[in-house]
Amino acid sequence: MRITVFGANGPTGRLLTGQALAAGNEVAAVTRQPDSFPLHHDRLKVVGADVLDPVAVDAAVGEGEAVLSALGVPAGKEPISTYSRGVANIVAAMNRHRLRRLAVVSSSGVDPHPYSEGGIRFNRLLPPYVTRVLGKTLYDDMRRMEALVRASDLDWTIVRPSGLYHLPSVTDYTVVEGHADGRFTARVDLAASMLALLDNDRYLRTTINVITTAENPTMLQWIRREALAKS
């Protein structure tokens, strides 16, 4: 299959590109910084393009059979529109080229729920602060992106991971339609779950959560390794 990956130079995008190549696919890896893309393969084409440029997006989408978006933007107080504007360009290009299959990365923070193992202090403090204060503009734009995807007539899947972290290899992760009771998702599992969507039609026009159930960090470890590392 010919797959176009947006956000290919991010932590999840690189894993997704590598897994897609390892599975025998042809990949167009779309990134604003093609010179820094670390992967090389005879079935890989690195495309220098900005997802906010509709002409560049159209050219990248036209080369594939399916589109996987692993776009990622740092949280901040300034307005964010990369998710919604970028995916709007992707959807428009897919319609023009008559492509059907789309999967986009969103976040469980778009629709936060208490976690059974989180405890009262965690559930009342950290998720509300992250989703309503620290990452408000990010999650607002993810909601706009999700609404746009749902309104399309494409064969879409919205993929919501929880707190992302690094593991060296794919685990026996869990996929749940709707809300999943798990606080963490390894990026390698997120990538694997997106690639697996192309194998069948089980999750067409569905929102899924991807949860890693083994080798999870503690919340303190996650904050040190992920949240503080980005600050």
N, C-alpha and C positions, 0 to 999 in steps of 0.2 A: 504494500500500500504506500502511496505517496502522502506524507503527513506534513502539514505546515505547523510549526510550533512558534507561537508568539511568547515573548518573555523568555526566549531560549537561553539568554546569558545569565539569568538569575539562578539561585541555588536549586530550585525545583526544575527549572527549564533545562539546565544542563543534565540533570539526572534523567529527565524525560527524553531528551534527545539521545542520550547514550543508550537507554533501554530500548528505544524505538529502533535504533540502528542494530543493536544486538539481536533484535527479533527479526531482522531481515528487511525492514522497511527502508524506503527512501525518505529522507527528511530535508525540508527546507527550514533552517533555523533562523528566525527573524530576530535581529538585535540592532540597537542603535550603535553599538560598538563592535562591528565585525572583526576588527583587528585583534581584539582581546579575547575572542572566543577560543576556548582551549581544545576543542575536539576537532579531529580530522578523520575523514573517512571517504572512500570513493562513492558512497551513497549519500553523502552529506553535502548540501549546498548552504553556505552561510550567506544570508541575505541582509545587507545593511539597509535598514528601514526603520522609520519611526511609526509606531502604531497610530499616531495622531495625524499622519499624512495619508489621506484616502487614496491617492494615486499609488503610493508605494505599497500600501496594504493590498490594493487591488492586484498589483503585479505579483505579490507574494502568494496570495490566496489562489490565484489562477493556475499555479503550478501543482496544486495538491488535490487530494481526494477527500481529506478530512482535516479539520482545524482543531488544534488544542491550544488553549490560551492559559499560560502560566504567568500572566502579567503580575508584577508585584511593585508596590509603591510604598516607601516608608511613611509611617504615620506622622502627622504633624498638625499644627493648628491652621495652616493655610488651606484654602479650598482645594480639593482634589477632584479631577475629572478624567484621569487617565483611563480608569476602568470603563466608565460609561461611554466616553467619546471613542476610545480605542475599539471596544467591542461593537459599537455602532458602525464603525468603519468596516470591521470584519464581517458583520452580518450583511451589510450592504454589498460588499464584495462577493460574499458567498451567494447571495441572491443573483447577482449579475452573472456569475459563472455557473450557476445552477448546481452548487454543491449543497449537501444536506447535513453532514455530520459535524457537530460542534460540541466541544466540552470546554467549560471555563472554570477556573479556580476562583472561588469566592472565600467565605470564611464562616465558621460557626458563630462568630461574633455578630454577624448580620441579624441573627435571631437568637440571642443568648438565653440559656436556661440554667437553672441550678444543677450542679453535679452531685450525685448521691455520695461520692467519696470526697467532695470538696470541703465539707464542713461549713458551719454557719459563717465563720469569719471570712473564709475565702469567697463564698457565694455572695455575701453582702458587700464585700469591699473590692476585690480585684476585678472581676468581670464588669461591674458597673463603671468603675473608673476607666478601664481600658476602652469600653465600647461607647461610653457617653462623654468622656472627657479627652483622654489621650488620643484615641483613634476615631473620634466622632466624624470628622470629615472623610476619613478613609471608608468607614462602614456606611456612611450615607451614600458615597459614590458606588460602593459595591451593591447597595440596594437598588440604585438606579440601573446599574448594569444587569442585575438579575431581572428586573422588570422588563428591560428591553429584550433580553434573551427569551423570556417567557412569552412576550408578545409576538415573537417571530414565528414563522411557520417552518423553521428548521427542525431537524432531529437533534435537539439539544439535550445536554445534561449539565446541571450546575453541581459542582463538586465543592463541598464545604469541609475543609480540614479544621482541626482544633489547633492548639499551640504547636507550632512546627519546630522540629529539632532534627539533629543529624543521627543517623545510624548507617553502618557500612553496607548493609544488605537488606533486601526485602524480607519482611516478616509475614506471619499469618494474620494480616490485618483484617479488620471488620468493615464492611460496607453496610450502611443502614439508610433506608429511605426516611427522609425527615430528620428529626433530632436524634443524636446518638449520645449516650451517657459516657463520654470519655473526654479527658482534658487534653490529650496529646496526639499528634500525628507525625510520624517520621516522614521527612520529605521523600525518601526513597519509596515509601509505601504510597504516598500521594501520587508520585509519578507512575508507579506500577498500576494503581487503580485507574488512572486516566487512560493509560495505554490499553488496559483490559476492556475498557468501554467499547473499543472498536471491534472487539471479537464477537459481540452479539447485540441484540436489541433490547436487552432486559431493562435498561434504565433510560430509555428514550423519554424525553420530555418530563424528566424527573429531577428533583433535588436530592442529592445523597450526601451523607456524612461519611468520612473515612477516618477510622480510629485505629491507632496502633495499640495493641493490648499486651505486648511483651517489651521488656527492656525500657520501660518508660522512666524518665528522670523524675526526681522529686520536684515539687514546685520551686524550692530554693535552687536546685541545680539548674532547672530550666531558666529561671530568672538570671542566674549568673552567666550561663552559656549563650542564651539567646537574647533576652530582653536588654540586659546591660551591655552586651557586645554590640548592639545596634545604636546605643546612645552616644 
